[in-house]
Amino acid sequence: MRADAKKNYDHLLEIGRAVVAEQGAEASMRDVARRAGVGIGTLYRHFPTREALLEALLRESFDQLTASASTLEISSSPADALTGWLRAMIALTHSHRGVIASMTAAIASPDSALHASCVMLRASGARLLERAQAEGQARGDIDGTDLLALVSALAWLNDQPPFAARVDHLFDLIASAILVRK
């Protein structure tokens, strides 16, 4: 990528991050272009869809969370690793309001720009869950898809003002339902 194109790309990402933080995952592409001081065509050349913009914004966070699962797997007990990953996953969805709907849809759509990243995230959580199950520290009747569904539910609740204040309490309830106390 040419230096000026890279500069435009990075600027669009910076502005896109701010607009998505304000408006959520359904952020206006026109607002991104306007705030970046570029035409809508320039934005669409770099990011042909809103989903492509979201993928670029989320890729680094997804990669970090996937890598952290590997670190947690070797540095923590199975239950602590799973709980730590779940907390980080919830924090990620909370910092990108409304993104969970795009993430869950992307898992079922191989053509989605977010598909590969979301499948890797689900797999990293599933691996931690399976480890906890193998050690008798987590229920055996749930899988990675169930885990993602629970994260999705908490992310959705966080976006609902009447429930947002209760998300930490609800997280603790869900974690205690997943983990087996000896």
Salt bridges, closest charged atoms under 4 A:
ASP4 OD2 - ARG2 NH2 2.75
ASP10 OD1 - LYS6 NZ 2.92
GLU22 OE1 - ARG35 NH2 2.67
GLU26 OE1 - ARG50 NH1 3.40
ASP31 OD1 - ARG34 NH2 3.42
GLU55 OE1 - ARG59 NH2 2.61
GLU73 OE1 - ARG127 NE 2.85
ASP141 OD2 - ARG139 NH2 2.64
ASP172 OD1 - ARG87 NH2 3.07
